């Protein structure tokens, strides 16, 4: 089985910083893209940032210049450094990994349980 475990959420004042981390464990043959999504109350889940195995990143426009995604391929982890946080960044943040559990399988999407980020004004 594959598990994605997130950490680092919490409550912070506007202008503050948080760092989210996600560790992937279990049956893993290879990991393709990894990313962070968020879902605010009453809204659809949206992509915040993603990173390929080679390190190419894609960052949503509203967080560009404030959020940085990184990964450690040796440790199967992905992190999201969030600076200059705004109240509109408040949401549940989910870690995502596109991976092959074994040599004999294709790519599947796996999700973490989510971690709450609350930014107060």
Residue pairs with C-beta under 8 A, 6 or more apart in sequence:
1 26
1 27
2 24
2 25
2 26
2 27
2 28
2 97
2 99
2 101
2 110
3 24
3 25
3 26
4 22
4 23
4 24
4 95
4 96
4 97
4 110
4 111
4 112
4 113
5 22
5 23
5 25
5 112
5 113
6 20
6 21
6 22
6 93
6 94
6 95
6 112
6 113
6 114
6 115
7 20
7 21
7 22
7 115
8 18
8 19
8 20
8 21
8 115
9 18
9 20
9 93
9 115
9 116
9 117
10 18
10 116
10 117
10 118
11 118
11 119
11 120
12 18
12 85
12 117
12 118
12 119
12 120
13 119
13 120
14 85
14 86
14 87
14 119
14 120
14 121
15 84
15 85
16 85
16 119
17 81
17 82
17 83
17 84
17 85
18 82
18 85
18 117
19 79
19 80
19 81
19 82
20 36
20 79
20 80
20 82
20 93
20 95
20 115
20 117
21 77
21 78
21 79
21 80
22 34
22 36
22 77
22 78
22 79
22 95
22 97
22 112
23 75
23 76
23 77
24 31
24 34
24 76
24 77
24 78
24 97
24 99
24 110
25 76
26 101
27 101
27 102
28 76
28 99
28 100
28 101
29 99
29 100
29 101
29 102
29 103
29 105
30 53
30 99
30 100
31 53
31 73
31 76
31 97
31 98
31 99
31 100
32 52
32 53
32 97
32 98
32 99
32 100
32 107
33 50
33 51
33 52
33 53
33 97
33 98
34 50
34 51
34 71
34 78
34 95
34 96
34 97
34 98
35 47
35 48
35 49
35 50
35 51
35 69
35 78
35 95
35 96
35 97
36 47
36 48
36 49
36 50
36 69
36 78
36 80
36 93
36 94
36 95
36 96
37 45
37 46
37 47
37 48
37 93
37 94
37 96
38 45
38 46
38 48
38 89
38 91
38 92
38 93
38 94
38 117
39 45
39 46
39 91
39 92
39 94
39 114
40 88
40 90
40 91
40 92
43 91
45 94
46 60
47 58
47 60
48 59
48 60
48 63
48 67
48 69
48 80
48 93
49 57
49 58
49 59
49 60
49 63
49 67
49 68
49 69
49 80
50 57
50 58
50 69
50 96
51 57
51 58
51 69
51 70
51 71
51 78
53 73
55 71
57 69
59 67
59 68
59 69
62 88
63 82
63 89
66 82
66 83
66 84
66 85
67 80
67 81
67 82
67 83
68 80
68 81
68 83
69 78
69 79
69 80
69 81
70 78
70 79
70 81
71 77
71 78
71 79
72 78
72 79
78 95
78 97
80 93
82 89
82 117
85 117
85 119
86 119
87 119
87 120
87 121
88 119
89 117
89 119
90 117
90 118
90 119
91 117
92 114
92 115
92 116
92 117
93 114
93 115
93 116
93 117
94 111
94 112
94 113
94 114
95 111
95 112
96 109
96 110
96 111
96 112
97 109
97 110
98 107
98 108
98 109
98 110
99 107
99 108
99 110
100 106
100 107
100 108
101 108
